[in-house]
């Protein structure tokens, strides 16, 4: 028993010590975005856009696609390189409203942009900073800098509350990109950019355990400057993930958050509880065996019955010595 108690004590100590190691070291090492992911979903929206035939704003319905590909061959243990493409079209005519291509390297745990020579936006070199495609694991209720590709600058995305989307708890962040000078691609030709201004109200709904953006929405406005120096608004558009995209992102976030909780919470908790139980059991067995004292040489620990003690022996036809004759 003493040896068994010692073994159980050692196992208990190991499990108790392993619990914080799993929580603080193993879990963060496993909480990384994959280097081989592919994400594709649809966008939908509406608003007003300049009608070139009338020179006035006219209602428009928008559809779009967003595709994000992780480039495994140029990624590493700590950094994932992504190619991201966003295309928005006029739903009624198929005319391309906007198109953006981006290559960016992100820290696999924090989601922060990592400065590399091949960061580009629409084929031009870019200094990408802040968050871009997702938030960090265990997102906090605070402000994060989020990158705006139009202005090639990160602006604060401020925590704005908690919501539920399809039963999934998400954090809402709001980013106000101020009206700023910008190059506008009105003719869908990167070589024929027009001087103008742009502002955006970006809202992001984030699952906090994984940092996955479950839903995103942008409210963009654009202006151009007339030859006389006055401004003319050419777009007032709202574009967001469509319902199918939100459902897809929610399912992914729910699955991934379960894995994060298993590794970061339940496994360490189980190790701690089981370790304490086994440790206590080992101590009890050790102490119980110790209280009995050391065994005498040749003592097996078994007590032979005394034939003269009829009270302690088994029933027998043999009378005790003192009762005979």
C-alpha positions as CSV (number, residue, x, y, z in Angstrom):
1,X,0.0,0.0,0.0
2,X,2.8,2.4,0.8
3,X,4.4,1.9,-2.6
4,X,1.0,2.4,-4.3
5,X,0.4,5.5,-2.3
6,X,3.8,6.9,-3.4
7,X,3.0,6.1,-7.1
8,X,-0.4,7.8,-6.8
9,X,1.2,10.8,-5.1
10,X,3.7,11.3,-7.9
11,X,1.0,11.0,-10.6
12,X,-1.1,13.5,-8.7
13,X,1.7,16.0,-8.5
14,X,2.4,15.6,-12.2
15,X,-1.2,16.2,-13.2
16,X,-1.5,19.3,-10.9
17,X,1.7,20.7,-12.4
18,X,0.6,19.9,-15.9
19,X,-2.7,21.9,-15.6
20,X,-1.1,25.4,-15.7
21,X,1.4,24.3,-18.3
22,X,-1.4,23.2,-20.7
23,X,-3.3,26.4,-20.0
24,X,-0.5,28.9,-20.3
25,X,1.9,27.3,-22.7
26,X,0.4,24.4,-24.7
27,X,-3.0,26.2,-25.4
28,X,-1.4,29.4,-26.8
29,X,0.9,27.4,-29.0
30,X,-2.1,25.6,-30.5
31,X,-4.2,28.8,-30.8
32,X,-3.0,29.7,-34.3
33,X,-4.7,30.2,-37.6
34,X,-4.1,27.4,-40.1
35,X,-1.6,27.9,-42.9
36,X,-3.8,26.2,-45.5
37,X,-7.3,27.8,-45.0
38,X,-9.6,29.0,-47.8
39,X,-12.5,31.3,-47.1
40,X,-15.1,32.3,-49.7
41,X,-18.5,34.0,-49.2
42,X,-20.9,36.4,-50.7
43,X,-21.7,40.1,-49.9
44,X,-24.9,42.0,-50.4
45,X,-25.9,45.7,-50.1
46,X,-27.5,48.7,-51.5
47,X,-27.3,52.5,-51.6
48,X,-26.9,55.3,-54.2
49,X,-24.3,55.7,-56.9
50,X,-23.6,58.3,-59.5
51,X,-25.5,57.7,-62.7
52,X,-23.3,59.1,-65.4
53,X,-26.1,59.6,-67.8
54,X,-28.0,62.0,-65.4
55,X,-25.2,63.2,-63.2
56,X,-27.2,62.4,-60.1
57,X,-27.2,59.7,-57.5
58,X,-29.4,56.7,-58.3
59,X,-30.5,53.7,-56.2
60,X,-28.4,50.6,-56.7
61,X,-28.4,47.0,-55.4
62,X,-25.1,45.5,-54.7
63,X,-23.7,41.9,-54.7
64,X,-20.1,40.8,-54.1
65,X,-17.7,38.1,-53.2
66,X,-14.9,37.9,-50.8
67,X,-12.1,35.3,-51.1
68,X,-9.2,34.8,-48.7
69,X,-6.5,32.2,-49.4
70,X,-3.7,31.3,-47.0
71,X,-0.4,30.7,-48.9
72,X,1.1,27.8,-47.2
73,X,4.4,27.8,-49.1
74,X,5.4,31.3,-48.0
75,X,3.9,31.1,-44.5
76,X,5.8,30.0,-41.4
77,X,5.3,28.7,-37.9
78,X,4.3,32.1,-36.6
79,X,3.1,34.0,-39.7
80,X,0.5,33.2,-42.3
81,X,0.5,35.0,-45.7
82,X,-2.9,35.7,-47.2
83,X,-4.2,36.8,-50.6
84,X,-7.5,38.6,-50.2
85,X,-9.9,39.6,-53.1
86,X,-13.1,41.6,-52.8
87,X,-15.3,42.3,-55.8
88,X,-18.6,44.3,-55.7
89,X,-21.0,44.6,-58.6
90,X,-24.2,46.3,-59.5
91,X,-26.7,43.5,-59.1
92,X,-28.9,44.7,-62.0
93,X,-26.3,45.3,-64.6
94,X,-23.3,43.3,-63.5
95,X,-21.1,46.4,-63.7
96,X,-18.1,46.3,-61.4
97,X,-18.4,48.9,-58.7
98,X,-15.2,48.1,-56.9
99,X,-12.4,45.6,-56.8
100,X,-9.6,45.2,-54.2
101,X,-6.7,42.7,-54.1
102,X,-4.4,42.5,-51.0
103,X,-1.5,40.3,-50.0
104,X,-0.7,40.5,-46.3
105,X,1.2,38.6,-43.6
106,X,-0.4,38.2,-40.2
107,X,0.7,36.9,-36.9
108,X,-1.0,33.5,-36.5
109,X,-2.1,34.2,-32.8
110,X,-2.7,37.9,-32.5
111,X,-4.0,38.6,-36.1
112,X,-1.7,41.7,-36.3
113,X,-0.1,42.5,-39.6
114,X,3.6,41.7,-39.8
115,X,5.7,44.0,-41.9
116,X,7.1,42.1,-45.0
117,X,8.4,43.4,-48.3
118,X,5.5,41.8,-50.3
119,X,2.6,43.5,-48.6
120,X,0.5,45.0,-51.4
121,X,-2.9,46.5,-52.0
122,X,-4.1,46.5,-55.6
123,X,-0.6,45.6,-56.8
124,X,1.1,48.6,-55.1
125,X,3.4,48.3,-52.1
126,X,1.6,49.0,-48.9
127,X,2.6,49.6,-45.2
128,X,-0.1,47.4,-43.7
129,X,-0.5,47.7,-39.9
130,X,-3.0,46.7,-37.3
131,X,-5.7,43.9,-37.6
132,X,-6.8,43.0,-41.1
133,X,-8.7,39.8,-41.5
134,X,-9.5,38.7,-38.0
135,X,-9.1,39.7,-34.3
136,X,-6.8,38.0,-31.8
137,X,-7.8,34.8,-29.9
138,X,-9.5,35.9,-26.7
139,X,-10.5,39.3,-28.0
140,X,-11.0,41.8,-25.2
141,X,-13.6,44.6,-24.8
142,X,-11.3,47.4,-25.9
143,X,-10.2,49.3,-29.0
144,X,-8.0,47.7,-31.7
145,X,-6.4,49.3,-34.7
146,X,-8.0,47.9,-37.9
147,X,-6.5,48.5,-41.3
148,X,-8.3,50.4,-44.0
149,X,-7.0,49.5,-47.5
150,X,-8.4,52.5,-49.2
151,X,-6.4,54.9,-47.1
152,X,-3.5,52.5,-46.3
153,X,-3.8,53.3,-42.7
154,X,-5.1,51.7,-39.5
155,X,-7.9,53.4,-37.4
156,X,-9.3,52.4,-34.0
157,X,-12.2,49.9,-34.0
158,X,-13.9,50.6,-30.7
159,X,-15.8,48.0,-28.6
160,X,-19.4,48.9,-28.8
161,X,-21.4,46.2,-27.1
162,X,-22.3,42.5,-27.0
163,X,-24.9,40.9,-29.3
164,X,-26.1,37.4,-30.2
165,X,-26.1,36.2,-33.8
166,X,-27.9,32.9,-34.2
167,X,-27.4,32.1,-30.5
168,X,-23.7,32.9,-30.7
169,X,-22.3,35.7,-28.4
170,X,-20.3,38.2,-30.4
171,X,-18.6,41.5,-29.6
172,X,-19.5,44.5,-31.8
173,X,-16.7,46.9,-32.8
174,X,-17.3,50.2,-34.7
175,X,-14.6,51.9,-36.7
176,X,-15.1,55.5,-37.9
177,X,-12.7,56.2,-40.8
178,X,-12.8,60.0,-41.2
179,X,-13.4,61.8,-44.4
180,X,-10.0,61.9,-46.1
181,X,-8.4,62.6,-49.5
182,X,-8.2,59.4,-51.5
183,X,-7.5,58.1,-55.0
184,X,-10.8,56.7,-56.4
185,X,-10.9,54.1,-59.1
186,X,-14.1,55.2,-60.9
187,X,-13.3,53.6,-64.2
188,X,-12.1,50.3,-62.8
189,X,-8.7,51.1,-64.1
190,X,-5.9,51.4,-61.6
191,X,-4.0,53.5,-64.0
192,X,-6.8,56.1,-64.2
193,X,-7.4,57.1,-60.6
194,X,-9.3,60.2,-59.7
195,X,-8.6,62.6,-56.8
196,X,-11.5,62.6,-54.4
197,X,-12.4,61.9,-50.8
198,X,-13.6,58.8,-48.9
199,X,-15.0,57.9,-45.5
200,X,-16.3,54.7,-44.0
201,X,-18.3,53.5,-41.0
202,X,-17.1,49.9,-40.5
203,X,-18.9,47.6,-38.1
204,X,-17.5,44.2,-37.2
205,X,-19.1,41.4,-35.1
206,X,-16.4,39.2,-33.6
207,X,-16.6,35.9,-31.8
208,X,-14.2,36.6,-28.8
209,X,-12.7,33.2,-28.2
210,X,-11.4,32.8,-31.7
211,X,-11.3,36.3,-33.1
212,X,-13.3,35.3,-36.1
213,X,-15.2,38.1,-37.8
214,X,-18.7,36.6,-38.0
215,X,-20.2,39.6,-39.7
216,X,-18.8,42.7,-41.3
217,X,-20.5,45.8,-42.7
218,X,-19.2,49.0,-44.4
219,X,-21.1,52.3,-45.0
220,X,-18.9,54.0,-47.5
221,X,-19.2,57.5,-49.0
222,X,-17.2,59.0,-51.8
223,X,-16.8,62.4,-53.3
224,X,-14.9,63.8,-56.3
225,X,-13.7,67.4,-56.8
226,X,-15.2,69.3,-59.7
227,X,-12.9,71.6,-61.8
228,X,-14.3,74.6,-60.0
229,X,-13.1,73.1,-56.7
230,X,-16.5,72.1,-55.3
231,X,-17.2,68.5,-54.2
232,X,-19.8,66.2,-55.7
233,X,-20.9,63.0,-53.9
234,X,-20.7,60.0,-56.2
235,X,-21.4,57.1,-53.8
236,X,-23.3,56.4,-50.6
237,X,-23.2,52.6,-50.2
238,X,-23.7,49.9,-47.6
239,X,-22.2,46.5,-48.1
240,X,-22.2,43.5,-45.7
241,X,-21.8,39.8,-45.4
242,X,-25.0,38.1,-46.7
243,X,-27.0,35.8,-44.5
244,X,-25.4,32.6,-45.8
245,X,-21.9,34.1,-45.1
246,X,-22.9,35.0,-41.6
247,X,-24.2,31.5,-41.0
248,X,-21.0,30.0,-42.4
249,X,-18.8,32.2,-40.3
250,X,-20.9,31.6,-37.2
251,X,-20.6,27.8,-37.6
252,X,-16.8,28.1,-38.0
253,X,-16.5,30.3,-35.0
254,X,-18.7,28.0,-32.9
255,X,-16.7,24.9,-33.9
256,X,-13.3,26.6,-33.3
257,X,-14.4,28.1,-29.9
258,X,-15.3,24.7,-28.7
259,X,-11.8,23.5,-29.6
260,X,-10.2,26.5,-27.9
261,X,-12.3,25.9,-24.7
262,X,-11.3,22.2,-24.7
263,X,-7.6,22.9,-24.9
264,X,-7.5,26.1,-22.8
265,X,-10.1,25.3,-20.1
266,X,-11.5,21.8,-19.9
267,X,-8.3,19.8,-20.3
268,X,-6.3,21.8,-17.7
269,X,-9.3,21.8,-15.3
270,X,-9.7,18.0,-15.7
271,X,-6.0,17.5,-15.1
272,X,-6.1,19.7,-12.0
273,X,-9.2,18.0,-10.4
274,X,-8.0,14.5,-11.3
275,X,-4.5,15.3,-10.0
276,X,-5.8,16.6,-6.7
277,X,-8.0,13.5,-6.2
278,X,-5.1,11.1,-7.0
279,X,-2.6,13.1,-4.9
280,X,-4.9,13.0,-1.9
281,X,-5.6,9.3,-2.3
282,X,-1.8,8.7,-2.5
283,X,-1.2,10.7,0.7
284,X,-4.0,8.8,2.5
285,X,-2.6,5.4,1.5
286,X,0.9,6.4,2.4
287,X,-0.2,7.7,5.9
288,X,-2.3,4.7,6.6
289,X,0.5,2.3,5.9
290,X,2.9,4.4,7.9
291,X,0.7,4.3,11.0
292,X,0.9,0.6,11.1
293,X,4.6,0.8,11.8
294,X,7.4,-1.3,10.3
295,X,6.8,-5.0,10.0
296,X,9.0,-7.4,12.0
297,X,11.5,-9.6,10.1
298,X,9.7,-12.5,8.7
299,X,6.3,-11.0,9.5
300,X,4.0,-11.4,6.6
301,X,1.3,-9.3,8.2
302,X,-1.1,-12.3,8.6
303,X,-2.3,-13.3,12.0
304,X,-2.6,-17.0,12.7
305,X,-5.6,-18.0,14.8
306,X,-4.9,-19.1,18.5
307,X,-6.4,-22.5,19.1
308,X,-6.8,-21.6,22.8
309,X,-8.8,-18.5,21.9
310,X,-12.1,-19.9,20.8
311,X,-13.6,-16.4,20.4
312,X,-11.2,-15.5,17.6
313,X,-11.0,-18.8,15.8
314,X,-13.3,-20.5,13.3
315,X,-16.0,-22.9,14.4
316,X,-14.6,-26.3,15.0
317,X,-15.3,-29.5,16.9
318,X,-11.9,-29.3,18.7
319,X,-12.2,-28.0,22.2
320,X,-9.7,-25.5,23.6
321,X,-7.0,-27.0,25.8
322,X,-8.3,-25.4,29.0
323,X,-11.8,-26.9,28.3
324,X,-10.6,-30.5,27.7
325,X,-10.9,-33.3,30.4
